[in-house]
Amino acid sequence: MRIRTDGDYAHRMDTIEAAAERLGVNKTRAVLLACDSVGQLLDGVEEALEHPDLPPSVQQDIADQLSTRYIEVSTSNPTASVSPGNDHV
Protein backbone atom coordinates (compact mmCIF):
# COMPACT_ATOMS: atom_id res chain seq x y z
CA MET A 1 0.00 0.00 0.00
CA ARG A 2 1.22 3.48 -0.78
CA ILE A 3 0.06 6.74 0.74
CA ARG A 4 0.33 9.75 -1.52
CA THR A 5 2.20 12.59 0.15
CA ASP A 6 2.95 14.76 -2.85
CA GLY A 7 1.25 17.94 -4.07
CA ASP A 8 -2.14 18.44 -2.42
CA TYR A 9 -1.42 15.50 -0.11
CA ALA A 10 1.79 16.85 1.47
CA HIS A 11 -0.05 17.45 4.75
CA ARG A 12 -0.33 13.68 5.15
CA MET A 13 3.41 13.38 5.70
CA ASP A 14 3.26 15.95 8.51
CA THR A 15 0.40 14.02 10.13
CA ILE A 16 2.18 10.68 9.88
CA GLU A 17 5.47 12.12 11.13
CA ALA A 18 3.70 13.77 14.09
CA ALA A 19 2.08 10.44 15.00
CA ALA A 20 5.42 8.63 14.71
CA GLU A 21 7.11 11.20 16.93
CA ARG A 22 4.30 11.14 19.52
CA LEU A 23 4.28 7.35 19.64
CA GLY A 24 8.07 7.02 19.49
CA VAL A 25 7.99 4.67 16.50
CA ASN A 26 8.76 4.79 12.78
CA LYS A 27 6.20 6.06 10.28
CA THR A 28 5.03 2.61 9.17
CA ARG A 29 4.46 1.49 12.75
CA ALA A 30 2.66 4.78 13.53
CA VAL A 31 0.17 4.18 10.70
CA LEU A 32 -0.39 0.58 11.84
CA LEU A 33 -0.86 1.59 15.48
CA ALA A 34 -3.28 4.35 14.53
CA CYS A 35 -5.36 2.07 12.33
CA ASP A 36 -5.35 -0.71 14.90
CA SER A 37 -6.44 1.48 17.82
CA VAL A 38 -8.76 4.11 16.34
CA GLY A 39 -11.99 2.12 16.65
CA GLN A 40 -11.51 1.20 20.29
CA LEU A 41 -10.31 4.71 21.20
CA LEU A 42 -13.28 6.41 19.55
CA ASP A 43 -15.71 3.96 21.15
CA GLY A 44 -14.12 4.83 24.50
CA VAL A 45 -14.50 8.57 23.84
CA GLU A 46 -18.21 8.14 23.12
CA GLU A 47 -18.70 5.96 26.19
CA ALA A 48 -16.81 8.37 28.47
CA LEU A 49 -18.73 11.40 27.18
CA GLU A 50 -22.03 9.63 27.84
CA HIS A 51 -21.21 9.05 31.52
CA PRO A 52 -24.29 10.07 33.56
CA ASP A 53 -22.27 12.11 36.08
CA LEU A 54 -20.74 14.32 33.38
CA PRO A 55 -22.48 17.72 33.20
CA PRO A 56 -23.51 18.77 29.68
CA SER A 57 -21.21 21.82 29.72
CA VAL A 58 -18.20 19.65 30.61
CA GLN A 59 -19.30 17.07 28.04
CA GLN A 60 -19.32 19.79 25.35
CA ASP A 61 -15.96 21.24 26.45
CA ILE A 62 -14.34 17.81 26.24
CA ALA A 63 -15.92 17.15 22.83
CA ASP A 64 -14.57 20.47 21.55
CA GLN A 65 -11.08 19.65 22.86
CA LEU A 66 -11.06 16.18 21.29
CA SER A 67 -12.29 17.26 17.86
CA THR A 68 -9.62 17.63 15.19
CA ARG A 69 -9.60 18.93 11.64
CA TYR A 70 -10.60 15.42 10.48
CA ILE A 71 -12.67 14.04 13.37
CA GLU A 72 -15.75 15.71 14.84
CA VAL A 73 -16.76 14.80 18.38
CA SER A 74 -20.30 15.97 19.09
CA THR A 75 -22.69 15.72 22.00
CA SER A 76 -26.43 15.83 22.39
CA ASN A 77 -27.04 15.06 26.02
CA PRO A 78 -26.79 12.21 26.80
CA THR A 79 -25.58 10.91 23.42
CA ALA A 80 -22.06 11.47 22.06
CA SER A 81 -20.75 10.61 18.63
CA VAL A 82 -17.46 10.62 16.79
CA SER A 83 -17.48 10.97 13.01
CA PRO A 84 -15.29 12.10 10.14
CA GLY A 85 -15.27 15.86 9.66
CA ASN A 86 -15.89 17.61 6.37
CA ASP A 87 -12.22 18.09 5.44
CA HIS A 88 -10.76 15.75 2.85
CA VAL A 89 -7.81 13.64 3.92
Rosetta silent file (secondary structure, phi, psi, omega in degrees, C-alpha in Angstrom):
SEQUENCE: MRIRTDGDYAHRMDTIEAAAERLGVNKTRAVLLACDSVGQLLDGVEEALEHPDLPPSVQQDIADQLSTRYIEVSTSNPTASVSPGNDHV
SCORE:     score description
SCORE:     0.000 S_00000001
   1 L     0.000  140.645  177.024    0.000    0.000    0.000 S_00000001
   2 L  -122.385  143.870  176.763    1.220    3.477   -0.775 S_00000001
   3 L  -113.545  120.139  179.860    0.056    6.737    0.745 S_00000001
   4 L   -68.122  130.394  178.096    0.325    9.753   -1.521 S_00000001
   5 L  -130.734   18.040 -179.496    2.199   12.593    0.151 S_00000001
   6 L  -101.518  163.783  174.647    2.949   14.764   -2.853 S_00000001
   7 H    52.915 -123.585 -178.140    1.250   17.937   -4.067 S_00000001
   8 H   -66.351  -10.300 -177.570   -2.138   18.445   -2.422 S_00000001
   9 H  -104.043   10.653 -177.664   -1.423   15.500   -0.111 S_00000001
  10 H   -59.614  -30.480  179.726    1.792   16.853    1.466 S_00000001
  11 H   -61.440  -24.098  179.385   -0.051   17.452    4.750 S_00000001
  12 H   -62.814  -37.692 -179.946   -0.333   13.679    5.147 S_00000001
  13 H   -63.834  -42.757  177.954    3.411   13.379    5.698 S_00000001
  14 H   -60.148  -41.903 -179.511    3.257   15.946    8.515 S_00000001
  15 H   -64.886  -45.342 -179.482    0.398   14.023   10.128 S_00000001
  16 H   -66.567  -42.764  179.213    2.182   10.676    9.880 S_00000001
  17 H   -64.594  -38.299  177.753    5.467   12.123   11.133 S_00000001
  18 H   -64.242  -41.109  178.145    3.697   13.770   14.088 S_00000001
  19 H   -64.802  -43.502 -179.947    2.080   10.441   14.999 S_00000001
  20 H   -61.635  -43.131  179.394    5.419    8.634   14.713 S_00000001
  21 H   -65.369  -45.715 -178.960    7.107   11.198   16.935 S_00000001
  22 H   -62.482  -39.373 -178.232    4.302   11.145   19.521 S_00000001
  23 H   -86.219  -12.919 -179.869    4.280    7.349   19.642 S_00000001
  24 L    70.916   35.530 -178.988    8.068    7.023   19.489 S_00000001
  25 L  -134.190  174.641  176.547    7.989    4.673   16.503 S_00000001
  26 L   -76.932  171.564 -174.199    8.762    4.789   12.784 S_00000001
  27 H   -62.960  -40.025  179.557    6.199    6.056   10.281 S_00000001
  28 H   -62.939  -46.455 -179.884    5.025    2.610    9.166 S_00000001
  29 H   -63.832  -37.580  179.155    4.463    1.493   12.755 S_00000001
  30 H   -61.369  -43.527  178.417    2.659    4.780   13.526 S_00000001
  31 H   -63.866  -44.748  179.659    0.171    4.178   10.700 S_00000001
  32 H   -62.975  -44.127  178.577   -0.389    0.585   11.836 S_00000001
  33 H   -63.082  -42.211 -179.967   -0.863    1.591   15.482 S_00000001
  34 H   -63.253  -45.907 -179.980   -3.280    4.352   14.532 S_00000001
  35 H   -65.646  -37.983 -177.900   -5.359    2.067   12.325 S_00000001
  36 H   -70.616  -31.065 -172.303   -5.346   -0.710   14.904 S_00000001
  37 H  -103.101  -15.191 -170.999   -6.436    1.483   17.823 S_00000001
  38 H   -59.824  -42.698 -178.766   -8.760    4.105   16.344 S_00000001
  39 H   -60.467  -50.029 -178.937  -11.992    2.117   16.650 S_00000001
  40 H   -65.626  -40.195  178.722  -11.507    1.205   20.287 S_00000001
  41 H   -63.511  -44.582 -178.547  -10.311    4.713   21.198 S_00000001
  42 H   -69.716  -35.546  173.348  -13.278    6.410   19.550 S_00000001
  43 H   -60.810  -41.443  178.758  -15.713    3.961   21.149 S_00000001
  44 H   -65.109  -37.707  176.746  -14.120    4.830   24.496 S_00000001
  45 H   -61.347  -48.507  179.377  -14.495    8.566   23.838 S_00000001
  46 H   -59.882  -45.923 -178.694  -18.206    8.135   23.122 S_00000001
  47 H   -62.715  -44.161 -179.532  -18.696    5.963   26.193 S_00000001
  48 H   -64.421  -41.829 -179.486  -16.812    8.366   28.475 S_00000001
  49 H   -68.496  -21.168  179.836  -18.727   11.403   27.183 S_00000001
  50 L   -91.333    6.311 -179.676  -22.025    9.629   27.841 S_00000001
  51 L   -59.878  132.082 -174.757  -21.206    9.047   31.525 S_00000001
  52 L   -63.775  -22.489  179.987  -24.295   10.073   33.556 S_00000001
  53 L   -86.917   -0.508 -177.574  -22.272   12.106   36.075 S_00000001
  54 L   -88.798  115.015  179.020  -20.745   14.317   33.381 S_00000001
  55 L   -62.488  146.521 -178.823  -22.484   17.721   33.196 S_00000001
  56 H   -54.138  -37.518 -179.227  -23.514   18.772   29.675 S_00000001
  57 H   -66.883  -38.376  177.613  -21.205   21.816   29.717 S_00000001
  58 H   -70.456  -40.540  177.219  -18.196   19.649   30.605 S_00000001
  59 H   -55.721  -46.595 -179.099  -19.301   17.069   28.043 S_00000001
  60 H   -67.578  -41.792  178.645  -19.318   19.787   25.348 S_00000001
  61 H   -59.939  -43.561  179.307  -15.964   21.243   26.452 S_00000001
  62 H   -65.600  -42.979  178.620  -14.342   17.810   26.235 S_00000001
  63 H   -59.407  -43.017  179.097  -15.923   17.148   22.827 S_00000001
  64 H   -63.198  -39.767 -179.618  -14.570   20.467   21.549 S_00000001
  65 H   -69.088  -33.126 -176.938  -11.084   19.650   22.856 S_00000001
  66 H   -84.298  -19.841  179.385  -11.062   16.176   21.288 S_00000001
  67 L   -66.903  145.039  178.009  -12.293   17.263   17.859 S_00000001
  68 L  -124.525 -175.684  178.055   -9.624   17.635   15.186 S_00000001
  69 L   -67.858  -17.648 -177.974   -9.598   18.928   11.639 S_00000001
  70 L  -114.043  -17.223 -177.387  -10.601   15.422   10.482 S_00000001
  71 E  -124.577  128.434  178.078  -12.673   14.043   13.367 S_00000001
  72 E  -107.182  122.308  174.691  -15.748   15.711   14.843 S_00000001
  73 E  -103.264  122.312 -178.018  -16.759   14.804   18.382 S_00000001
  74 E  -128.594  156.406 -179.879  -20.300   15.969   19.094 S_00000001
  75 E  -132.063  147.045  173.534  -22.691   15.717   21.996 S_00000001
  76 E  -148.238   89.159 -169.679  -26.426   15.832   22.389 S_00000001
  77 L   -37.846  122.285    6.071  -27.043   15.059   26.019 S_00000001
  78 L   -98.983    8.382 -173.479  -26.786   12.209   26.805 S_00000001
  79 E   -88.391  140.679  174.591  -25.576   10.914   23.423 S_00000001
  80 E  -125.464  149.102  176.921  -22.062   11.468   22.061 S_00000001
  81 E  -143.809  152.050  177.455  -20.750   10.608   18.626 S_00000001
  82 E  -124.008  126.150 -177.451  -17.457   10.616   16.786 S_00000001
  83 E  -147.091  161.199  176.232  -17.480   10.967   13.013 S_00000001
  84 E   -62.225  141.007  175.547  -15.287   12.095   10.143 S_00000001
  85 L   -76.777 -171.096 -177.527  -15.274   15.859    9.661 S_00000001
  86 L   -87.293  -13.879  179.793  -15.890   17.606    6.366 S_00000001
  87 L   -70.784  146.547  177.328  -12.217   18.088    5.443 S_00000001
  88 L   -87.327  139.784 -178.900  -10.762   15.749    2.845 S_00000001
  89 L   -95.437    0.000    0.000   -7.807   13.638    3.916 S_00000001
